């Protein structure tokens, strides 16, 4: 069962909000459209807050809808994963489009040791394996 959770600290315009869902021990953020740098920072802070508040063991960030990941977005996702890891949880990124992956490689952008998966099902399976 998925429960929609909106972080109280998240003051994004309603059109730019990223739904943060809780499913069992995991938190899922599904990015629906391009985000500004401020939106990404709010998302990072909201997810970090949820990990602590709900004692989540894993975070899934779904970027399927993104057609570009610039250096700031990549660094913010890497920072999110590091913060979440320091709080005792794992992070996995889902749905990086082939064109986005190609562009990231061409630009030398790396997610470091952040896990990636093709879809939500694969991400849940990976987290279940990593967190058990």
C-alpha positions as CSV (number, residue, x, y, z in Angstrom):
1,X,0.0,0.0,0.0
2,X,1.4,3.4,-1.0
3,X,0.8,6.4,1.2
4,X,1.3,9.9,-0.1
5,X,3.5,12.0,2.2
6,X,4.2,15.6,1.6
7,X,7.1,17.0,3.6
8,X,6.0,20.1,5.5
9,X,9.3,21.8,4.8
10,X,8.7,21.5,1.0
11,X,7.4,24.9,-0.2
12,X,7.5,24.2,-3.9
13,X,4.8,25.6,-6.1
14,X,2.1,23.0,-6.4
15,X,2.9,22.4,-10.1
16,X,6.5,21.5,-9.2
17,X,6.0,19.3,-6.2
18,X,7.5,15.8,-6.4
19,X,5.2,13.2,-4.7
20,X,7.1,11.4,-1.9
21,X,5.5,8.0,-1.2
22,X,6.1,5.6,1.5
23,X,5.9,1.9,0.8
24,X,6.8,-0.3,3.7
25,X,10.4,0.5,4.7
26,X,11.1,2.5,1.5
27,X,10.5,6.1,0.4
28,X,9.8,6.7,-3.3
29,X,10.1,10.1,-5.1
30,X,8.8,10.2,-8.7
31,X,9.9,13.2,-10.6
32,X,7.2,14.2,-13.0
33,X,8.8,17.1,-14.8
34,X,12.0,19.1,-15.1
35,X,13.1,20.6,-11.8
36,X,14.9,23.8,-11.0
37,X,18.0,23.7,-8.8
38,X,15.9,25.0,-5.9
39,X,13.4,22.2,-6.5
40,X,16.2,19.6,-6.4
41,X,17.5,21.0,-3.1
42,X,14.0,20.9,-1.6
43,X,13.5,17.3,-2.8
44,X,16.9,16.3,-1.3
45,X,16.0,17.9,2.0
46,X,12.5,16.4,2.0
47,X,13.7,12.9,1.2
48,X,16.4,13.2,3.9
49,X,13.7,14.3,6.4
50,X,11.5,11.3,5.5
51,X,14.3,8.9,6.0
52,X,14.7,10.1,9.6
53,X,11.1,10.6,10.3
54,X,9.9,7.2,9.1
55,X,13.1,5.2,9.7
56,X,13.2,4.3,6.1
57,X,15.7,1.7,4.9
58,X,15.8,2.8,1.3
59,X,15.1,5.7,-1.0
60,X,14.0,5.3,-4.7
61,X,14.2,8.3,-7.0
62,X,12.4,7.8,-10.3
63,X,13.8,10.1,-13.0
64,X,12.0,8.4,-15.9
65,X,10.3,11.7,-16.9
66,X,13.6,13.6,-17.1
67,X,15.1,14.2,-20.5
68,X,18.3,15.8,-19.1
69,X,20.4,15.5,-15.9
70,X,22.9,18.4,-15.7
71,X,25.9,18.6,-13.4
72,X,23.9,20.1,-10.5
73,X,21.2,17.5,-10.7
74,X,23.8,14.7,-10.8
75,X,25.7,16.2,-7.8
76,X,22.5,16.7,-5.8
77,X,21.5,13.0,-6.4
78,X,25.0,11.9,-5.3
79,X,24.8,14.2,-2.2
80,X,21.3,12.8,-1.4
81,X,22.7,9.2,-1.6
82,X,25.6,10.1,0.7
83,X,23.3,11.8,3.3
84,X,20.9,8.9,3.2
85,X,23.7,6.4,3.6
86,X,25.0,8.3,6.6
87,X,21.5,8.0,8.1
88,X,21.5,4.3,7.6
89,X,19.6,3.8,4.4
90,X,20.3,3.0,0.7
91,X,19.5,5.0,-2.4
92,X,18.7,3.8,-5.9
93,X,17.9,5.8,-9.0
94,X,15.3,4.4,-11.4
95,X,14.6,5.1,-15.1
96,X,17.5,7.0,-16.5
97,X,16.6,7.2,-20.2
98,X,19.2,5.9,-22.7
99,X,19.7,9.4,-24.2
100,X,20.3,10.9,-20.7
101,X,22.8,8.1,-19.8
102,X,24.6,8.8,-23.1
103,X,24.8,12.5,-22.5
104,X,26.0,12.0,-18.9
105,X,28.8,9.8,-20.1
106,X,29.8,12.2,-22.8
107,X,29.9,15.1,-20.2
108,X,31.8,13.0,-17.6
109,X,28.9,13.2,-15.1
110,X,29.0,10.3,-12.6
111,X,26.6,9.1,-9.9
112,X,29.5,7.5,-8.1
113,X,28.4,4.4,-6.1
114,X,24.6,5.3,-6.3
115,X,22.6,2.2,-7.4
116,X,20.6,2.4,-10.5
117,X,17.8,0.2,-11.9
118,X,15.6,0.1,-15.0
119,X,12.3,0.3,-13.3
120,X,10.6,0.4,-9.9
121,X,10.1,-3.3,-9.6
122,X,13.9,-3.9,-10.1
123,X,14.7,-1.1,-7.6
124,X,12.4,-2.6,-4.9
125,X,14.0,-6.0,-5.5
126,X,17.5,-4.5,-5.2
127,X,16.6,-2.7,-2.0
128,X,15.0,-5.8,-0.5
129,X,18.3,-7.7,-1.2
130,X,20.5,-4.8,0.0
131,X,18.5,-4.0,3.2
132,X,17.9,-7.5,4.5
